[in-house]
């Protein structure tokens, strides 16, 4: 078989068992599909406000929801007791996908990743902030007074 005739390795099979060809830029353009639109959908499914869904008890309630909340709903049903049940987009796989897209999970040479480096920087900034607060409190103390002896308004205890 000529390699140009082979299907991409990750193409899902159709009902007949033959792989579906990978979408081409022409197909995506024909559908009006852009990377920004796809990321927008993923973000809407991940970052919805659960409070928007608190009072949903029927399909009519879904229709009344704002579009941003409806995007998180991937299905609904009635359970065996007659309760209306929403099926929501799973956050963990979508966050992982989004993190990969944003490069948060890339590994660096020392085994960490971009996210771990960012968190390390945040931890260093938090420690530095605590140190600066302690130094400022010591500087505000009168000679011979420890910062621990100061009250919240900066005055020494009597």
N, C-alpha and C positions, 0 to 999 in steps of 0.2 A: 504494500500500500504506500502511495506517495505521502510523505509527511505533511504536505499542504492540505491533504484531504482528511487528516486526523482531527478529531474533535478535541477541544481543550480538555485536560485531565479532570477538571473539577465541574464539568457540566452535568447538571442533574438529568436523569433519564426522563423521557416523556412517558405517557401511558403505554406507548408501543415499545418502550425499552431503548429507543434511540436517544442519544444525548441532545439537549437543546443547545443550539449554537450560542456562543457568548454574544452578548449585545454589542453592537458596533456603535461608534459615535453617531452614525446616521439614525439608528433606532432610538438612541437616547434623545437625540435632538427632535426626532419626530414625536416623541412622547412628552417633550418639554421637560425632560429630566436633566437636572444640573447637580453638580456636587453640593452646591449650597442648599438646594431643595432637600436632598437626601439627609444632609447633616441637620437641617432644620427639623425634619420629621423625627430623627433619632433624638434630638435634644428635647422636642416636645414630649416624646414618650418617656423620657427619663426625668425631666424636670417639671412635671405637672404638680399641681397642688392637690393633695388628697382631699382637702376640705371641699373642693368643688364636687366631689363624688359622694359626699356623706349622705345626701338625701335622695339618691337615685334609687327608685323602687320599681321602675318600669321602663320599657323602651321609649315612652313619651318623655320621660325625665332625661334620658340621654339626648334626645333631640333638642331639649331646651338648654343643654350645657354649652358653654363657650367652646369654640373650636379647639382651643389649646387643651382643654380637658378631654374632649372627645377623642383626640389623637392618642391618648394613653390607653383607650379601651380597644382591645382587639377581639372581643367577643362578649356574649352574655347568654344566660340560660335561666331556666327555672329549676331549682333543685327538687328533690323528692318530697319536700315538705311545702313546696309552693313558694319558697322565697326566691326573689330575684337576685341573681348572682352575676357580678361583673367579672370578666377575665381581663386583667391588665397586662400590658407589655412588661416582660421581665426586665427589671432594672440592671441587674448585675451583668448579663451578657451585653446589654446596650452600653453600659458605662465602660466595659472593657473594650468594646469596639471603638467607642469615642476616644478613650485613652490611647489606644493604638494609633488612631488617626492623628491625634494631636502630638504623638511622639512621647507620651508620658511613660511608656513602658520600655523604651529603648534601654539596652544595657550599655553601661560604660565599661571601660577597660578594667576597672577595679571591682566589678561585680555589682555595683549599684546601678540605679537607673536615674533618668531625669527626675522622676517623682521623688525618689529617695534623696537626691541631691537638693531638690527644692525644700523638702521637709527638713533636711539637715540645716540648710540656711535659715529656715524659720526657727528652728530650735536654737541656733546660735544667736539670732536676733532677740529671741525671748530671754535668753540668759544674759545678753548684753544689756537689755532693757532693765532686768532685775538688778544687775550690778550698778547701772547708772542711778536707779532709784535709791539704792543703798548708799552710794557715794553722796548723792544730793542730800539725803537725810543726815549723814554724818557731817556734811559741810554746814548744814543749817543748825546743828547743835552748838550751843555756846561752849566756849573753852571749858574743859573739865566735865562736860556733860556727855554722856553716850547717846547715840541716836535712839536707842531703845527706851530712854527715859523721857522722850518727847511724846506729847499727846498728839491726837490727830490734827489739831490746829497749829502745831509747831511749837507750842509753848511747853516749857518743862513742868513736870508735876511738882506740886508743893507738898 
